[in-house]
Amino acid sequence: MRALEPAFAWLEANPEIKDVILSGGDPFTMATSRLVRLIERLRAIEHVEVIRLATRVPVSLPMRIDVELVEALRRFHPLWVMTHFNHPHELSAEAEAGVARLVDAGFPVMNQTVLLRGVNDDPATLTKLFRGLVRWRVKPYYLLQMDPVRGTGHLRTPVARGIDIMESLQGRLSGIAIPKLIVDTPGGMGKVPIGPDYVVEKAPGRTRLRTHRGVEVDYFDPSPDGD
């Protein structure tokens, strides 16, 4: 904890920070007592309203999500759990039980899926994954374009592939099951949402839209008198 004091001091000096993510080393692999001390320290910073725990443990080590862990953390709500299911084969019975313990204890669970070539880069696979997550009360949050990390090019997809997949999912899944397609821009410049362009034409007071069925429909802005 002493090594993190500069980070805590920076947070305390920047009251505009309302949301903190624990990641970069899976927080759920820490001893429960150590994780509790870390969250207690963050909760002592008055302007930190929300803490997010980014973890793949519900996928890779779901038995870690036990009653002891859940009961130790639930008093620090609002705590959000951001997990990483990438394929429907990862929706095991053990993972379902671990996720249920979190959700039943009041932890909102959101999922970030990385788009992987030859693994999940087709609409049928992602449809099965996202429907399964929603049944577990997990919100598909991001579909992430893979970062351009050296040595992983065989797993990356073209940006256009992700956009095509998102267009295929529209109308096939309910809104709660469709994530945002996100590019985490190189150089740490932030996340950018991308996706199909459904705007066919713009004119003063009118926007022509293309639906997922391929039908074009005009939407008219309200008139100055409100009609």
Number of C-alpha atoms within 10 A of each C-alpha: 9 7 7 9 11 10 11 16 11 11 18 17 11 11 12 10 14 14 11 15 14 18 13 8 10 13 18 20 13 11 10 17 11 12 18 16 12 15 15 13 13 20 16 11 16 10 16 18 15 17 20 18 18 22 21 20 20 26 20 14 14 18 14 16 20 14 13 10 18 20 13 13 20 14 10 15 15 14 21 19 23 24 22 22 24 22 19 17 10 16 17 13 10 17 20 18 16 22 26 18 17 23 17 11 16 15 19 19 23 22 24 22 23 22 27 20 16 11 13 18 19 19 17 13 15 24 20 14 22 27 20 17 22 17 11 17 16 23 21 27 22 20 22 20 23 21 15 13 9 6 7 11 12 9 14 18 16 11 16 12 15 24 17 14 19 22 17 17 21 16 13 14 14 12 11 13 22 23 20 16 25 22 18 16 13 11 6 7 8 10 13 11 12 16 16 16 10 14 14 12 12 12 8 7 10 13 15 16 18 15 13 15 8 9 8 15 13 14 12 12 12 10 8 6 5 6 6
